[in-house]
Amino acid sequence: MPVGQIKRLLERARNRDQAAIQELRVLSESLIARYAAGDRGKEVAAELSDYIDFKCRVYVERNIKDGTRAKDVMQEIRLKVFGSLGKEGFTVQEGSDFGGFVWVIAKRTVIDFGRSEAKRMERIDSAIEVEDLLNPKEEPPDHDLEEHIRKAIRELGEMCQKILMLVLLDWNDDEISNSLGMPVKEFYWRKSRCLKQLRKKLLSRAEFA
């Protein structure tokens, strides 16, 4: 097989060249069969990688603007495709060509990335909010009860500050213990201890006397 053959066929197929489309189908089936049969040579892997890149790269880069993250997602797509091809008894579903199979994996991978990125940004936003609460730019008004509580929290130790501020942000116990890398039992003990310290602080303040 000439090196780069699949790239040339893909370019022709993009222009609706029916002969190239048919050749591409036959070639991709041959490559899949060889890979599934245990042929892990550079030639087969390179041709299949070219196919995957051609099918997915524009879609991935259009949806993921960060170049480094786009490369990571492309690598994940390749790994998923090759992982599927390497499974015993693998066949592309009847009526679907290899390109369709690759496209489904690419689309699901980009969607999963979007979801994980949204969660990551949510965590960052919450972390920024916690930082703002721990280090306010100006003193809160004395009449605000919640601000009195936050001010009291800021007088506690660093770990208690983190725990109680996340409690104020309505994080549940599992989320807080996971974010702090703390076993659940230890978290419950620390949370109870921090709440007792907070209660003591509040009772000592003149506005709660």
C-alpha positions in Angstrom: 0.0 0.0 0.0 1.5 3.4 -1.0 2.1 5.6 2.0 -0.5 8.4 2.3 -2.9 6.5 0.0 -5.9 7.0 2.4 -5.2 10.8 2.5 -5.4 11.1 -1.3 -8.6 9.1 -1.4 -10.1 11.2 1.3 -9.3 14.4 -0.6 -11.0 13.0 -3.7 -14.0 11.7 -1.7 -14.5 15.1 -0.3 -15.2 16.3 -3.9 -17.8 13.6 -4.3 -15.6 11.4 -6.4 -17.7 8.2 -6.4 -14.8 6.0 -7.4 -12.7 7.3 -4.5 -15.6 6.8 -2.1 -15.8 3.2 -3.1 -12.0 2.7 -3.0 -12.0 4.3 0.5 -14.7 1.9 1.8 -12.7 -1.1 0.5 -9.4 0.2 1.8 -10.8 1.1 5.3 -12.4 -2.4 5.5 -9.1 -3.9 4.6 -7.2 -1.8 7.2 -9.8 -2.6 9.9 -9.5 -6.4 9.1 -5.7 -6.3 9.3 -5.7 -4.3 12.6 -8.3 -6.5 14.1 -6.3 -9.6 13.0 -3.3 -8.4 15.0 -1.4 -6.3 12.4 -0.1 -3.5 14.5 2.5 -2.3 12.0 3.3 1.3 11.4 1.7 1.3 8.0 -1.7 0.2 9.1 -1.7 2.4 12.2 -0.5 5.5 10.2 -3.2 5.1 7.5 -6.0 4.6 10.1 -4.6 7.7 12.1 -4.7 9.7 8.9 -8.4 8.7 8.4 -9.3 9.6 11.9 -7.5 13.0 11.7 -9.1 13.8 8.4 -12.6 13.0 9.6 -12.4 14.7 13.1 -9.8 17.4 13.3 -11.8 20.3 11.8 -14.8 19.4 14.0 -12.7 19.2 17.1 -10.9 22.4 16.5 -14.1 24.2 15.7 -15.6 23.1 19.0 -12.5 23.3 21.2 -10.6 26.6 20.8 -7.8 25.8 23.1 -5.1 24.2 20.9 -3.6 22.0 23.6 -7.0 20.7 24.8 -8.0 20.0 21.1 -4.9 17.9 20.7 -5.7 16.0 23.9 -9.2 15.3 22.6 -7.9 14.1 19.2 -5.6 11.7 21.0 -8.5 10.4 23.1 -10.5 9.9 19.9 -7.6 7.9 18.4 -7.3 5.8 21.5 -11.0 5.0 21.6 -11.1 4.1 17.9 -8.0 1.8 18.1 -9.3 0.4 21.4 -12.5 -0.6 19.7 -10.7 -2.0 16.6 -8.6 -4.1 18.9 -11.5 -5.8 20.6 -12.2 -9.4 19.8 -15.0 -9.8 17.3 -15.2 -6.1 16.4 -17.2 -5.2 13.4 -18.5 -1.8 12.2 -22.3 -2.0 12.4 -24.0 -3.1 9.3 -25.0 -0.2 7.1 -22.4 2.1 8.6 -19.0 2.8 7.2 -15.8 3.3 9.1 -16.1 7.1 8.7 -19.5 7.0 10.4 -18.2 5.0 13.2 -15.3 7.4 13.8 -17.6 10.4 13.6 -19.9 9.0 16.4 -16.8 8.4 18.7 -15.6 12.0 17.9 -18.9 13.6 18.6 -19.4 11.7 21.9 -15.8 12.6 23.0 -16.3 16.3 22.3 -19.6 16.3 24.2 -18.0 14.5 27.1 -15.2 17.1 27.0 -17.8 19.9 27.1 -19.5 18.5 30.1 -16.2 17.9 32.0 -15.1 21.4 31.1 -18.3 22.9 32.3 -17.9 21.1 35.7 -14.2 22.3 35.8 -15.3 25.9 35.2 -18.0 25.6 37.9 -15.4 24.5 40.3 -13.1 27.4 39.4 -15.9 29.9 39.8 -16.7 28.4 43.2 -13.1 28.5 44.2 -12.9 32.2 43.2 -16.1 32.9 45.2 -14.6 31.2 48.2 -11.4 33.2 47.8 -13.5 36.4 47.7 -15.3 35.4 50.8 -12.1 34.6 52.6 -10.4 37.8 51.5 -13.0 40.5 51.0 -12.0 43.8 49.6 -14.0 45.8 52.1 -15.6 45.2 55.5 -19.2 44.0 55.4 -22.0 46.0 56.9 -22.6 45.1 60.6 -26.3 44.6 60.2 -25.9 41.6 57.7 -26.2 38.4 59.7 -24.7 36.2 56.9 -21.7 38.6 56.7 -21.2 38.3 60.5 -21.1 34.6 60.1 -18.6 34.8 57.3 -16.5 37.2 59.3 -16.4 34.8 62.2 -15.4 32.0 59.8 -12.5 34.0 58.6 -11.2 34.1 62.1 -10.9 30.3 62.2 -8.1 28.1 60.9 -7.5 27.6 57.2 -9.1 24.2 57.0 -12.2 25.3 58.9 -12.5 28.3 56.6 -12.5 26.1 53.5 -15.0 23.6 54.9 -17.5 26.1 56.2 -17.3 28.5 53.2 -18.1 25.5 51.0 -21.0 24.6 53.3 -22.3 28.2 52.9 -22.1 27.7 49.1 -24.4 24.7 49.4 -21.8 22.1 48.5 -22.9 18.7 49.8 -20.6 16.6 52.1 -19.4 14.3 49.4 -18.4 17.2 47.1 -16.5 19.0 49.9 -14.7 15.9 51.1 -13.7 15.0 47.5 -12.5 18.5 46.7 -10.4 18.5 49.8 -9.1 15.0 49.2 -10.3 14.0 52.6 -11.9 10.6 53.7 -15.6 11.1 54.5 -15.3 10.0 58.1 -12.5 12.5 58.7 -14.5 15.2 57.0 -17.5 14.6 59.2 -15.3 14.9 62.3 -13.6 18.1 61.0 -16.9 19.6 60.0 -18.4 19.0 63.5 -15.3 20.4 65.1 -15.4 23.5 62.9 -19.1 24.2 63.6 -18.4 24.0 67.3 -15.6 26.6 66.9 -17.8 28.8 64.8 -20.6 28.7 67.4 -18.2 29.6 70.1 -16.9 32.6 68.0 -20.4 33.8 67.3 -21.5 33.6 70.9 -18.4 35.6 71.9 -19.3 38.5 69.6 -21.2 41.5 71.0 -23.8 41.4 68.3 -24.9 37.9 69.4 -24.6 38.5 73.1 
